[in-house]
Amino acid sequence: MNLIARFQQQTLRLASWLAIAGALLFGLGLYVQNLAAFPSNVGVSEWWGSELAIRYCSGFVRRGLLGQLSWLTTGWLGHQASYVQALALLMAGAVLLFGFVLAVGLVRRCGWRVGLLILMAPVGWPVMLNHAGALFRKDALQVFLGAALLAVWRWGWSSSTGFKKVLAGCLLAAIQVFAVFNHEPFALLILPVLAIAAYGKSRAWLTSFILVLPGWLAFVVAALKRGDWFQVQCLGSDLQRLNLLRPGALPGSSITELALSKPSFFTWDLLPHQLSWSLVHGVVMSFAAVSAYALLMNSSGVHRAWTKASALWFTQCLFAIPLFLATIDYGRWFSMIFGSGLFLILICFREFFKGSFRSQALHSPLMPQWSLISLEIVAIPTHCCTYSFDSIFGLIPYSALGILKRALI
């Protein structure tokens, strides 16, 4: 290796570690700050607190499953007034666990440098880590449920018969229904990876559709059971009785949205400046996601990694288009799509990509070095709803995201 090539390699390595260290310190710093503000930043007047507060107060309603389970559990333990806070801490713990599990998988496949750089891509874990609006929501738990679907499918469905396949089918249906009734966007953001994995194995669209049919049927039920004004009043009374809501106040947005905010499940509500920023955000995050996918696939012995990575990301986003038209939480949606895509590659690589992992093949001449460089440039933690807290980008002078945003708004 000549002197110039060695210098380039060492420079690339140093840039990777600096990007990882900066993103990790920044993300963990905000994580600790949000935990230190707990529980004042998990009130039922906020999106994340009110989403966790939804339960089956006067009958079935979408998103209420986890809240109902927490309500029953804390009631049995004699601490029912803490049911929202208990769920908030569970979600915050799930974010850390999510990062740890994903880091182990990525490092095993790609080595420390590339694995951690993929983990810290701004479209993934940092979104959940550094903003309270995502930290105390169900995102990490939902992605875990998607990973569980893929693991069960590979274990007992893809190449099994008899009782094992029946058991796997029952587990797949149960996990899908649980996840959708916990947070219905699961059907659009995460469930498609199971259909993609099944199609990669069988090349049969009908088989893939049947496999995810329980989740889609649950989604239809959840979309129809939006709740009503009586549901909102009932939840409000319970929250006031538990001193989680001041007397005379209405519950937060996620609860009132069940009955009042939107005339239909899908409603375009992006303002012009939000639309312009969401397009920029989508382009940058898509580039980061495809770069990460390509690195992971290529380091695993897949030819034409960029093409396969682009196709996978495009397919995932295609399923999620209705959700992007329905809400402005696009940062969260990208993060959940990306997390489920990483688990798809890590768990179902052989079935979907028809290849096998090559350990530590990171210095192969086939590895797209420019993908690695692109991740180093954009490995700056983003956050949940980027139309809020604009000043966070001002803290990072080299953030291309901040420059682009100021140019458009």
N, C-alpha and C positions, 0 to 999 in steps of 0.2 A: 504494500500500500504506500503510495507516494505521500509526500508531506502535505500537499494541498487537500487530498482526500481525507487524510487523518484529521487535519484541522477542521474540515467540514463536519466530520462525524462527531468530533468532540464538542463542537459548537452546538450541533443539533441535540446532543445528549444534555448539555448544560441548559439549553433553552427549555427542554422538556421538564427537567427537574425544577427549574425556576417557576414554570407555569403551574406545575402540580403544587408546589409549596405555597405559591400565592393564592391559588384557588382554595386550597384546603384551609389555610389560615383564615382567609376572609369568610369562607362558608361556616367554619366551626365557630368563629367569633360571633357571627350573627345568630347561630344556633344557641350559643350560651346566653347571648343577650335576650333572646326570646324566651328561653326557659327562666331566666332571672325575673322577667316581667310577669310570669305566670302566677296566679290565674287571672290577673287583670286584663290580659290580652286574649282571654278565652271567654268573654262574656257572651250571653245569648243575644246581645244586640249586634254582634258581629257575624260575618258570614260563616267563619269556621266554627264558632261556638254554637250558633243556631242550627247548623247542619248536624252536629253531633247530638243536639237536643231532640231532633225529630224521632218520634216513636209511635207506637200504635195506641195513642191515647183514646181515640174513639173508633178504632177499627183500622184495617190495613191501609197504609199509605206508602208511597214510594220513599225510599231512603230511610225507612224507620226501623229496619231489622236490628242493626247494631245498637241503636239507642234503646230499643225495647229490651234487648238482652242485657245491656248495662243497667237499665232500670230494675230489672228483676234481680240481677246479681247483687247490686248494691243494696237492694231492699232486703234480701236474705241476710246480708252481712250487717244490716242495721245502719248503713251509711248512704241512704238513698239520695240525700241532698248533694252528694258528690258525684252523681252519675255522669254529668257532663265533664267534670274535671278528670275523673278516672279514665274516660275515653280519650281525653286530650293527651294525657300522659302516655296512654297506650299507643296512640298514633305517633307521638314524638319518639317513643322507644322503637317503634316499627321503622322509622326513618333511619335510625342508627343501624339497626339490624339489616335493613335493606342494603345500606352502603357496605357493611362488613361482608355479607354473603356475596354481593356482586363483585367486591374487590377480590375475594378469594378465587372466584371463578375466572375473572379476567386475568389475574396474576398467574394462575396456573396455565392458562392458554397462551398468554402473550409476554410473560415476564413482568417485572416490577414497573419498569419505566412506561411501557406502552399500556399496560393494564391500568395503572393509576391515571394515566393521561385520559384514557377512555372514560374511566369512572368520573373524572372531574370535568368532563365536557359540559358546557353550560346548558345543554339541552336535557341533562339527566339528573343525577343525584343532587347537585347543588340547588336545583329549583326547589326540591323538597326540604333541603337542609337549612336554607338561609332566610326563609320568609315565613312569618307566623301563619299567613294565609294558606300555605301549603303544609307547613310543619304540623299543624293541628287539624289536618284534614285526613281523609281516608286513602290518599293516593298510594303511599307505600304499601299499605295493607292490600289494596286492590291488585297492585302489580305482583305481590307475593301470591295472591290467589291465582293469577294468570300463570305464574311459574309452576304452581301446584298442578294446574290443569295439564301443562306440558309434560311434567314429570309422570303423572298418572297415565297419560296417553301413551308415553313411550314405554312405561313399565308394563301395562296390562292390556293395551288395546292395539297398538300398531302391528304387533307380530304374535299375538296370542289367540287362543281359542278356548272354548269351554267356559268353565266357571270363572277363571281368571279374567276373561274378557267381559263377562257379564258383570262381575264385581267392578271392574274398571269403568264400564259404561255407567253404572249407578253412581259411582263416585264423581265421574265427570259431570253428570247431570246435576248432582247435588251441589257441587262447587259452583257451577254456573248460576244456578238459581239463587244460591246464597249471595254470591258476589253482586248480581244484578239488583236484588232486593236491598242490598246494602248501599249501593250507589249505581244507579242505572247506566251512567256513561260507560261502565265496564263493557257493555255489549258492543259499543262502537270503538272503543280505544284499545281494549286488551283481548277480548274474545276472538277477534280476527286472527290472532297468531295461531290459535288452535286449528282454525280452518286452513291456514297457510301450511302448517306443519302436516296436516292430514293430506292436503292436496299434493305436497311435495313427495309424500310416500306413495300415494295411490294413483295420482294424476286423474282423479275422479271428482268433479265438482259436486255431484249429487251426494256422494259419500261424505264429503267434507261438510256440506250444508246440514245434512242429517245429524252429524256429530255435534254441531253447535245449535241445533234447533231448540233444545231446552232453554238456553240462554236468551235466544231471540224471542221465544214465547213469553218468557218472564219479563223481557224488556217491554213488550206490548202491554202486558198487564200493568207494569209499573208506570208506563206513560199514560195509561188511562186513569189510574188511581192517583190523581194529583192532589187529592184532598179538597176540603171546602172550608168555608168560614167557621163552621162549628169545630172542625179539627184545629184550626188556629186558636180559637177561643179556649178549647180544652187544654191544649199545650200551654197557652199563656197562663191559665189558672194554676196548672201544676207547677210551672216555673216560679210563679209568684209565691206559691205555698212553700216552696223549697228555698226561698230567698235568692233565686237565681235571676229574678226579674223584678224590677221595682213596681210597686202597685200602680195600676192604671196604664202601664206601658205595654206596647205590643211586642211580641217576639221579633227576633231579627229577620233579616231578609230571606234566608233560606227557608224559614218556616212559612212566612207570609207568601212567598213565591208559590207555595203549594196551591194556594187558592186565589191569590189576588194579582200577582205581578204580571203574568203572561196569559193572554187569552188562549194560547195553544202551547203545545210542548216545544215546538220549534218556532222561534221568532227572531228575525234579524234585528239586533239591537246595537250594532256598532255605529258609533258616530264617525264622521269623515276622518277626523284626526286619528281616531283609534284604528280605523281601517287601514290608513296609510302606514301606521306603525306596525300593525299586525302583519302586513305584507312584508315589511323589512325584517321583522322578527322571524317570520316564517322562512324567508330565504336564508338568513344567517343560521338559524337553528337546523334547517334541513341540510345545509352544507356541513355543519358540524356532525350531525347524525350520520350522514352517508360516509363522511371521512372515518368516523369511528367504526362503522360497520365494515368498511373496506379494509381497514387495518386488521380487524379481528378475523375476517374471512381470509384475507391474503396470508396472514401469519399462520393460518391453519391449513395452508396448502390448496386453496381454491384459486383457480385461474379466472381471469377477468373479474376480479373482486369488485371493482368499482361498478361495473354493470349490474352485478347481482345485488350489491348493496343499494344502488339507486332503485332497482325494481322492488326490493323489499320495502324500503321506506315509502315509495310512492304508493304501493298497494295498501300499506297501513294507513297512510293519510287519506287515501280515497275512501275507505270505510268511515273515517272520522269526519268527513266533510259536513254532514248534517249537524254535528255537534259544534263545529266551528262557526256555522251560521246561526246557531242558537244562543251562543254565549260569548263573552269576551275573555274567558279564562284560558286563552290559548297557550300561555306558558305552561300551565299545569297539564294541558292535554298533550303537548309535545313531550313533556317529561314522562308521562305514563306510556305513550306510544313507544318512546325510545327504550324505556326500561323493559317493556315486554318484548321488544325486538332483540335486545341483548340476551334475554333469557331464552328466546327462540334459538338464537345462534349457539348459545352455550349448551343447551339441553338437547336440542333436536338437530344438531348439525349434520350428522350422518344421514338421517332420514330425509331432511329437506334439501341439503346441498350435495348429496351423493359424493361425499369426500371423507377424509379422515384427517385428524389433527396432526400437525407436525410440531412437536414441542420445540420451543425456542428457535423458530425459523425466522427470527426477526431481522436478520442481516442478509436475507435473500435479496438478490438484485431485483426480484419481482415486486418487492414491497414498495408501495407507492409512498415515497418519502415526502412528497408534497402533501399527502393526507396527514402525515404526522406533523408537518409544519403548520398546516391549517389549524389543527387542534391546539397547538401551542399558542397560536395567535388568539384564538377565541376561547381559550380555557379560562374564562373569567366567569365566576358564578353569576347567573341571572336570577330572577325571582319570579314569583307566581304571576301576578297581574301587572304587567309592565306598563300599563297606562297609569298606574299609581306609583308613588314613591319615585318620581323621575330623578330626584337628586342622587339616587344611589349610583347612577352612572357618572355623575360629576366627581365622585370620589376616585374614579379610575381614569386618569388622564389619557391612557393609551387605549381606551375602549372604543373600538370602531362602532359599536352599537350606540354609544352616547353621541358620537359625531353625526351618525346618520339620523338619529332621532331628532336632534336639534335642527337638522336641515329640513326635516319634513313637517315639524309642528311649529 
